[in-house]
Amino acid sequence: MMRSSKMMWGGAVMLFAGWAIVFAIVLDMLPASYFLNFFGYGMSLVGLLVGLVGILDHVRPRRD
């Protein structure tokens, strides 16, 4: 239970950070570079996957 909630929160933070990087690039607050574009996209993607794994781990029936 505790592990899944940490994964959900970590995924949400990574998803938001990736979104914020891309949003700052669009608003010209950060310079557009290949590294920063791929880093923002990758962080969003990994955050989404980590969050989904956390959600699936949370709702999975336990076989004790």
C-alpha positions in Angstrom: 0.0 0.0 0.0 2.7 2.5 0.9 4.9 1.6 -2.0 2.1 2.1 -4.5 1.2 5.5 -3.1 4.9 6.6 -3.3 5.0 5.5 -7.0 1.8 7.4 -7.8 3.1 10.6 -6.2 6.5 10.1 -7.8 4.9 9.6 -11.2 2.7 12.7 -10.7 5.7 14.8 -9.8 7.7 13.6 -12.8 4.7 14.1 -15.1 4.2 17.6 -13.9 7.9 18.4 -14.1 8.1 17.2 -17.7 5.0 19.2 -18.6 6.4 22.3 -16.9 9.7 22.0 -18.9 7.9 21.7 -22.2 5.5 24.5 -21.3 8.5 26.7 -20.4 10.1 26.0 -23.7 6.9 26.9 -25.6 6.7 30.2 -23.7 10.4 30.9 -24.5 11.4 30.9 -20.9 13.8 28.1 -21.6 15.9 27.7 -24.8 14.8 25.0 -27.1 17.4 22.3 -27.5 17.3 18.7 -28.5 18.4 17.6 -25.1 15.8 19.7 -23.2 13.0 18.6 -25.6 13.8 14.9 -25.2 14.3 15.3 -21.5 10.9 16.9 -21.0 9.2 14.3 -23.2 11.0 11.5 -21.5 10.2 12.7 -18.0 6.6 13.0 -18.9 6.5 9.5 -20.4 8.4 7.9 -17.5 6.2 9.8 -15.0 3.0 8.5 -16.7 4.3 4.9 -16.7 5.4 5.0 -13.1 2.1 6.5 -12.0 0.2 3.8 -13.9 2.2 1.1 -12.4 1.6 2.6 -9.0 -2.2 2.7 -9.7 -2.2 -0.9 -11.0 -0.3 -2.0 -7.9 -2.7 -0.2 -5.7 -5.9 -1.7 -7.1 -4.4 -5.2 -7.8 -6.1 -7.8 -5.6 -3.7 -9.2 -3.0 -3.1 -13.0 -2.9 -2.0 -13.5 0.6 
